[in-house]
Amino acid sequence: MTELVVGLGDELFSVVRPWGELPPGMQLRDVSDVAVDSHDHVYVYQRGDPPIVVFDASGGYLRSLRPGFQKFVVLCVVLCGR
């Protein structure tokens, strides 16, 4: 597979594929946003179910959050976690 490199300003980042370990039967679909908090937890927001999946920095699955938590998590990541 060809390596994908993404640039942000003067920084270059290699995209790691596949990334993240999901529980059996769960998959990511139509990911629309990704955020990282101050503990290096990676929040993946998708248009599938569950809408928010949380990983540790190495891609290990931590938990998923159901629709009622969406607004809280997005607000907390933006205001508290960066």
Backbone as CSV, one residue per row, in Angstrom:
resi,resn,N_x,N_y,N_z,CA_x,CA_y,CA_z,C_x,C_y,C_z
1,MET,0.850,-1.180,0.000,0.000,0.000,0.000,0.895,1.243,0.000
2,THR,0.537,2.241,-0.747,1.281,3.488,-0.829,1.109,4.272,0.464
3,GLU,2.223,4.818,0.973,2.162,5.599,2.202,1.458,6.929,1.939
4,LEU,0.563,7.300,2.842,-0.150,8.572,2.756,0.440,9.513,3.793
5,VAL,0.880,10.678,3.349,1.460,11.682,4.233,0.605,12.940,4.146
6,VAL,0.271,13.486,5.314,-0.575,14.675,5.397,0.255,15.805,5.984
7,GLY,0.144,17.005,5.413,0.877,18.155,5.911,-0.033,19.125,6.642
8,LEU,0.489,19.671,7.737,-0.216,20.697,8.492,0.822,21.752,8.848
9,GLY,0.808,22.869,8.133,1.856,23.871,8.304,3.177,23.284,7.859
10,ASP,4.184,23.367,8.713,5.499,22.813,8.401,5.626,21.345,8.822
11,GLU,4.616,20.806,9.488,4.656,19.437,10.004,4.123,18.440,8.983
12,LEU,4.719,17.259,8.927,4.246,16.166,8.088,3.893,14.983,8.978
13,PHE,2.772,14.332,8.672,2.295,13.203,9.458,2.000,12.036,8.531
14,SER,2.440,10.842,8.921,2.114,9.631,8.168,0.793,9.079,8.668
15,VAL,-0.061,8.703,7.760,-1.353,8.112,8.110,-1.137,6.613,8.308
16,VAL,-1.579,6.104,9.451,-1.433,4.687,9.773,-2.749,3.984,9.476
17,ARG,-2.686,2.990,8.570,-3.885,2.234,8.220,-3.590,0.760,8.337
18,PRO,-4.422,-0.043,8.878,-5.585,0.354,9.676,-5.127,0.841,11.043
19,TRP,-5.935,1.635,11.677,-5.625,2.148,13.005,-6.828,1.899,13.900
20,GLY,-6.583,1.467,15.106,-7.641,1.271,16.085,-8.164,-0.153,16.116
21,GLU,-8.369,-0.627,17.328,-8.931,-1.960,17.560,-10.372,-1.791,18.039
22,LEU,-11.297,-2.368,17.307,-12.715,-2.288,17.673,-13.197,-3.625,18.208
23,PRO,-14.208,-3.610,19.088,-14.802,-4.864,19.546,-15.440,-5.608,18.370
24,PRO,-15.562,-6.931,18.475,-16.203,-7.699,17.402,-17.589,-7.143,17.070
25,GLY,-17.862,-7.021,15.795,-19.166,-6.539,15.337,-19.287,-5.035,15.212
26,MET,-18.357,-4.278,15.778,-18.409,-2.817,15.680,-17.519,-2.373,14.526
27,GLN,-17.959,-1.350,13.814,-17.134,-0.783,12.757,-17.314,0.721,12.687
28,LEU,-16.321,1.390,12.145,-16.415,2.833,11.931,-16.918,3.062,10.518
29,ARG,-17.886,3.983,10.409,-18.430,4.327,9.093,-18.697,5.818,9.047
30,ASP,-18.351,6.419,7.944,-18.623,7.843,7.721,-18.121,8.707,8.874
31,VAL,-16.840,8.612,9.166,-16.239,9.424,10.226,-16.205,10.873,9.758
32,SER,-16.733,11.774,10.602,-16.796,13.179,10.213,-15.872,14.069,11.029
33,ASP,-15.366,13.578,12.168,-14.491,14.422,12.978,-13.698,13.555,13.942
34,VAL,-12.533,14.049,14.321,-11.672,13.376,15.284,-11.106,14.447,16.204
35,ALA,-11.061,14.161,17.505,-10.480,15.101,18.474,-9.634,14.308,19.466
36,VAL,-8.652,14.978,20.069,-7.789,14.358,21.066,-7.838,15.220,22.321
37,ASP,-8.036,14.570,23.492,-8.094,15.338,24.736,-6.723,15.395,25.406
38,SER,-6.657,15.986,26.577,-5.384,16.185,27.275,-4.774,14.879,27.787
39,HIS,-5.542,13.794,27.771,-5.048,12.474,28.180,-4.681,11.627,26.961
40,ASP,-4.644,12.249,25.794,-4.368,11.575,24.517,-5.428,10.544,24.147
41,HIS,-6.639,10.704,24.666,-7.753,9.868,24.224,-8.246,10.427,22.901
42,VAL,-8.492,9.540,21.961,-8.912,9.933,20.617,-10.417,9.703,20.501
43,TYR,-11.174,10.768,20.245,-12.625,10.714,20.093,-12.946,10.735,18.605
44,VAL,-13.582,9.671,18.131,-13.948,9.568,16.725,-15.465,9.722,16.627
45,TYR,-15.894,10.738,15.899,-17.316,11.014,15.714,-17.713,10.475,14.347
46,GLN,-18.717,9.607,14.343,-19.161,9.003,13.085,-20.669,9.130,12.932
47,ARG,-21.128,8.929,11.728,-22.560,8.989,11.452,-23.219,7.625,11.613
48,GLY,-22.473,6.669,12.162,-23.003,5.335,12.426,-23.346,5.188,13.899
49,ASP,-23.545,3.952,14.313,-23.873,3.662,15.698,-22.777,2.784,16.276
50,PRO,-22.160,3.162,17.351,-22.382,4.330,18.191,-21.774,5.583,17.559
51,PRO,-22.326,6.746,17.857,-21.857,7.969,17.207,-20.466,8.423,17.642
52,ILE,-20.040,8.082,18.868,-18.721,8.481,19.352,-18.003,7.243,19.878
53,VAL,-16.796,7.020,19.359,-15.962,5.908,19.799,-14.673,6.502,20.350
54,VAL,-14.246,6.017,21.522,-13.077,6.575,22.194,-11.964,5.520,22.230
55,PHE,-10.759,5.949,21.816,-9.588,5.085,21.803,-8.501,5.691,22.672
56,ASP,-7.554,4.853,23.121,-6.358,5.404,23.753,-5.388,5.822,22.640
57,ALA,-4.246,6.370,23.017,-3.312,6.911,22.032,-2.759,5.845,21.081
58,SER,-2.755,4.595,21.508,-2.233,3.505,20.672,-3.306,2.865,19.801
59,GLY,-4.546,3.331,19.936,-5.634,2.772,19.138,-6.431,1.701,19.838
60,GLY,-6.171,1.493,21.117,-6.956,0.528,21.886,-8.333,1.088,22.202
61,TYR,-9.355,0.277,21.996,-10.735,0.702,22.258,-10.921,0.935,23.751
62,LEU,-11.475,2.079,24.126,-11.795,2.382,25.520,-13.284,2.278,25.792
63,ARG,-14.074,2.938,24.957,-15.531,2.938,25.174,-16.214,3.607,23.991
64,SER,-17.521,3.505,23.977,-18.309,4.247,22.996,-19.371,5.018,23.749
65,LEU,-19.801,6.117,23.170,-20.786,6.984,23.803,-22.016,7.067,22.921
66,ARG,-23.143,6.978,23.539,-24.426,6.997,22.831,-24.875,8.430,22.548
67,PRO,-25.930,8.611,21.756,-26.345,9.954,21.316,-26.513,10.998,22.411
68,GLY,-26.953,10.648,23.595,-27.163,11.630,24.656,-25.886,12.319,25.115
69,PHE,-24.740,11.706,24.847,-23.470,12.264,25.294,-22.785,13.124,24.239
70,GLN,-23.296,13.172,23.033,-22.608,13.851,21.935,-22.264,15.299,22.243
71,LYS,-23.239,16.087,22.598,-23.000,17.513,22.805,-22.051,17.752,23.966
72,PHE,-22.198,16.976,25.036,-21.316,17.127,26.189,-19.875,16.823,25.817
73,VAL,-19.641,15.717,25.126,-18.277,15.316,24.784,-17.632,16.319,23.847
74,VAL,-18.350,16.757,22.832,-17.791,17.732,21.898,-17.444,19.013,22.639
75,LEU,-18.313,19.496,23.486,-18.056,20.708,24.253,-16.871,20.508,25.192
76,CYS,-16.813,19.375,25.878,-15.731,19.113,26.820,-14.386,18.994,26.103
77,VAL,-14.348,18.325,24.983,-13.090,18.188,24.236,-12.608,19.549,23.774
78,VAL,-13.518,20.381,23.316,-13.137,21.704,22.825,-12.691,22.604,23.974
79,LEU,-13.427,22.624,25.086,-13.142,23.559,26.163,-12.169,23.024,27.212
80,CYS,-12.231,21.733,27.508,-11.461,21.186,28.634,-10.220,20.424,28.209
81,GLY,-10.307,19.744,27.082,-9.304,18.747,26.795,-8.132,19.164,25.950
82,ARG,-8.177,20.247,25.300,-7.091,20.572,24.375,-5.995,21.227,25.079
